[in-house]
Amino acid sequence: MMHVRSDFNWIALAALVSALAVFCGGTLAGTSARDRHKPAERHRHVLVVPTQYPTIQSAVDAAEPGRIVKVLAGTYVEQLVLKKDVILVGAGVDATIVRAPVALANGQLGAASIVEVLDGAKVSMSRLTVQGPGANSCARGPSLTWGIRVHSRAHLDLGFAAVREIHDTPFEFCPRSGTAIAVGQPEPGSLPASLNVHHSEITNYQSTGILVLGPGSWAYITRNTVAGPGRGAGVPTDGVELVAGAVGTIAHNTISGNVCPPNLPQNCGPDFFTQFQHAGITAGGNGPGTVIVDNVLVGNQVGMFLGEADEIRGNVMLDSEFFGLALIGLEDGAFTIQGGAVKGGGGGLWLTPVALDMQVLLKRLKLSDLGGPAVQILEGAEFKATVVKKP
């Protein structure tokens, strides 16, 4: 049992506690009341469209950096220019639509997009759709060049969202017009940009699904569906490209329908030296920082066309028209392909040693039901390629 002194000054202790409470910001009861109001204070920092602001752009313009703009269900016909940190949250991927207007205005880079993120802004977008098409043809312009354009040290986090129908009306072969998401710039000395896109749909684009460009630019692309229009659109498309120095992680995506239509033999086809080949994934050969794992690629002209990467593992390529996996040596020519499968379609593995000798190690890569050769080395190349298979 604790002994309590009978002469202890309880009145003085109570006065001390009360004074400390006032010094720390109010009485104990007052502090609790203030805490109860904190959720209401936070709520005042959420800007709501269209009840408080008629357009998304007006809400973004009014928001302090870092605030949340809540976009209720509806279709918003506007182009967005995002130059500050902001969080855009829709009511659902099929409920909140940001649609391209008929009359498109060109952005800072001289071409039109539905959403432009720039000037170092860090932007989050979720639970909404960015949607075309553009009303004009490429010849009449301005055409819809990009669905979302990220550049000049900006970063976009896009999740549980969609980018759809980024193309001209009608579909038209117009190089680089109709790219769903473009990040960075290819010109030497240009500022990099970055992207994290996950759990999203990128579908029915005219040129490229996701394009990341330039040294210093990077992307984390995970758990998305990226689907080109297939042969019916009459245009060549690519799914995901990390090129011109860009790096990143491409993992757990399903990528399909990126082909070369038969009406464009002057542009694309199986001849490496005179035509382009279009792929579900084009990446690698840009130095360390690229990982390509556990993707499923279905019905593309080439499943993946890769340069050297830190890791290539567990990818499954199904029913590719030309080859499931094409490799080109750009750095040291050394490749290790771990696991995964190439099944159906044309050939299995296509090696293109046009810049240096290549050494390819295959670890448990399964090849089956092919209509072409399991391994083919490009004829007419100046350099050699060797393949070693390990169980």
N, C-alpha and C positions, 0 to 999 in steps of 0.2 A: 504494500500500500504506500502511495506517495503522500508525504507529509506536506501540508500547505500552511504557510505562516499566516497566523491570524492577523498580523499587523501589516500585510501586503496592501499597497495603495491601489485598489482596483479602479477607483475613479480616475487616477492619473493614467493608468494603462488605457482605459477607454478613450480618454482625450487624445492620447498619442495615436491610436489607431485611426480615429476620425481625422486627425491632422494629416496623416500619411495618405489617406484616401483623397482628401482635397488636393494635396500636392500632386498626386498622380492623375489628376484630371476630373475629380468630382467625388461625391459620396459613393460608397459601395453600391447603393441602390441606383444612383444616377449612372454609374458605369454599366450596370446590367441593362438599363434601359437603352443606353446608346448602342450596346452590342446588338440589341434586338432590332435596331433600325438599320444595321449594316447591309442586310440583303436589299432593302429598299433603296439605299444609296447606290449599291452596285447596279440595280435595275435601271436607275436613271441614266447610266452610262451606256445602255443599249439603245441604239437608234432603230426604229421600226419603219419598214417600207411596206405598203404605201400609207399607213395610218398617220405617221408623223411626217414623212417626207414622200413626195410623189414619185420620185425615181431613185434608183440605186445610186446614181452618180451624185445627186443632191445630198443624199445621206452621207456618202463618203466625203464629200467636200466639207460638210458640217462637222464631221467627227474629229475628235482629237486623236492623235496617233495612238494606235493600239486598241481602239474601241471596237465594239462588236456592232455590226450592222445586220439586223435580223430581217430577212426578206420573206414576206408571207407568200403563200401560194398565188400564182398568177404568171402571166407572160409579160416580160418587160422588154420592149423593143428599144434598145439603146446600145451604144458603145461605151465601154467603161475605160477610163484612164486612171490607174491607181499608182500614185506617187508617194503614198505614205503607208506606214504600217497599219493594217486593218484586217479584221476578221469578218468575212461574209458567210452567213449561215442561212441556207434556204429552208424550205418546208419539206423537202424531199426531192429526189432526183427527177421524178416525173411531175412534181407539183410546181416547182419554181424554175422558170425558163428565162434565160437571158438570150434574146433572139436578135439576129443581125437586122438592122433597118434596111429598107430598100436603097436609100441613098447613103453610101458608106463614105466616111471621111478618112483620109490617110493619116497614119500616126507619125510618131517622131522619126521612124526609120523609112518613111516614104511609101508605105503600103498600108492597106487596111486590115484591121483585126477587130474582133468583137470585144476582147479584153486585152488591154496593154498594161503590163506591170514593169515599172522602170524606176530609175533614180534611186537605187538602193533600197527600195521598199521591201518589207517582209510581209507578205500577204498570205492569208489562209482562206481557202474557199471550200465549202462543203455543202452537201445536201442540195445541190442545184445542178442545172444543165446549161451549158453554153452551146447554142445551136444556130446553124445556118439554115438554108444555104444563102449564098449571095445572089442577088437578083440579076446581076449582069453576067455577061460572058467575059472571058479573058480579053478578047479583042475590044469590046466596048468599054470596059472598065468604069470606075475602079473595081477590080474583082476582089473577092474575099481571099486574101493571101493567107491569113492565119486565123484560127479560132481564138487561141490565146497566145500572146507574144510576151516573153519575159526577157529583159535585157538590162544592160547598164547597172551591173552589180545587184540587181533585184533577185528576190527569192520567192517562189510560189510553193505553198503546200496545198495540194489538191487531193481531197479524199472523199469517198462515198459520193462521187459526182459523175458527170458525163460531159463529153464533148462530142457532138453529133452533127452530121450533115455539113461538114466544112468543105464546100465545093461551089463551083459556079453553076449557073442555070442556063443550059443543061451542063452535065459533066463535060469537061473539055480538057484536052492535053495542053497544059499551061505550066511549064516548069516552075516548081516551088510554090505555085499558087494552090491553095487548098490544103495546107498543112494544119492539122488539128492543134498541136501544141509545138511551139518553137522556142528554144532557149539559147541565149548567147548569140554571138556573131562570128562569122568565119574570117573576117578581115584581120590581118596582122595588126596587133596593138589595140584591138577593140576590147572593151570591158567585158569580163565574164558575167555569167548569171547561173542560177541553180534552180533545181526542181526536185520536189518530193511528191510523187503521184502514186496513190495507192487505192485499192478497192474501188476503182473507177472504170467507166466504159469510154472508149475512144473508138468511134465507129463511123463508117461511110464517108471517109475523107477522100479528097481528090489526088493528093500527092503523098504525104507522109503522116503517119499517126502521131509519133513523138520524135522530134528532131532536136538534138542537142549539139551545139556548135562551138568550136573555138577553145584554145588553151585556157585552162582555169575554169571552164564551165563544167558542171557535173550534174548528175541526176541519180536519184534513187527511185527506181521504177519497180513496184512490187504489187502482185496480186491484182492485176488489171486484166480486162478484156480489150484487146486491140484488134479490130476487124476491118479490113479493107473491103471495098465494094465487089471484088472479084472481077471476072471477065465481063459481066454485063454492063459495067460502066464505060468500057472502052478506053480506060486510062491506066498507065502503069503506076503502081503504088508500092511503098515500103512501109513496114510496120513501125519499128523502132530503130533509130540511127543515133549512134554516138560517134561523131566524125570531126575532122579538122582539129584534132587535139583534145576533144572532150572525153571524159571518162565517167564511170558510174557503175552502179549495180542494177542488173536486170534479173529479177528473180520471181518465180511463181506466177508468171503471166501466161495467158492463152492468147496467141497471136495467129491470125488467119486471114486468108483471102487477099494476099498481096502478090499480084501476078503481072506478067507482061501480056497484054492483049495481042491477038494476031494481026491487028490492023496497023501496028507500028514497027515493022521490021527495021526501019531506018534508025530506030531508037533503042530497041531492046530485043533480046533473044539469047541464045546459048553461046554465041561466039564471043569469047572473052576480049579479043582484040578489037572488034568492030562494033560491039553492041554492049548495052548495059544489062546486068542481071539484077532482078529485084527480089528482096528477101524479107522474111519476117523480122530478123534482127541483123543489123549491120553494125559492128563495133570492133574494138580492139586495135592494137597497133599504135596506140597513142601514149605509151609509157604505162607505169604502174597505176593501179586504181580502178581497173575494170574487172568485174565479176559477173559471170553469166551462168546461172544455176537454176535447175528445176523448172524450166519453161516448157510449155507444150505448143508446138508450131504445126498448124494444120493447113494444107492446101495452099501453100505459097509456091512461087516459082522456085526459089531456093529457101530452105528452112532458115539457115543462118549462114551469113558470109562474114567470117571473122578474121581479124588479125590477132596478134599475140594478146593474151589476157592473163590476169593473175590466176583465175580459176574458170574452167569450163567443165561443168559437172551436171549430170542428171537431166539433161535436156532431151526431150522426145520430139522427133520430127516425123510427121505423118503425111503421106501422100503429096510430097513435094514434086512439082512438075519436072524439074531438071535434076537437082541433087538435094539431098537432105542437108548436108553440111559442106560448105566450101571454105577453104582456108587459104589465106595469102600471107606470106612472110614479109613483114615490114621493118622489124627490129633485129631479132636474132634468129628468127625462123624456127624457134623451138615451141612445140605445142604438146600439151598433155590433155587428152579428152578422157574424162572419168565418167564411166557409167552412161546411162541414157540409151537411146535407141533411134534408129532410122528404119522406118517401116513403110512399105508401099511406095507408089509413085515411080519416079525415075531412078537415078543412081543413088549410091550411098554417100561416098566421100569424094570431093573434088579438090585436088591440090593444085595451086597456081604459083609455082616458084618463079615469078617474073622479076623479082628484085634481089633475091639471095637464095641460098640453099635452105631447104626446110627439113626438119626432123620431127616426125609426128609419132607420139606414143599413144596408143589406144588401150585403155584399161576398161575392160568389160563393156565396151560399146557393142550393142546388139544390132546386127543388120539383117533384115528379113523382108521377104515378099517384094523384092526390088524388081523393077522393070528394066534397069540398066546395070552398069558395072558396080560392084561393091566399092572399088577404089579406082579412081581415074586421075592420072597426072596429066596436066595440060600439055598438049603437043605444041611444039614450037617455042617453049620457054627456054631461056638461056641457062637456067640453073637446075639443080637436081632436087628431088624430094624422096625421102625414105620414110617408110611406115613400119613401126614395130607394134605388134599386138601382144598384150599380156592378159592372162585370164583374170 
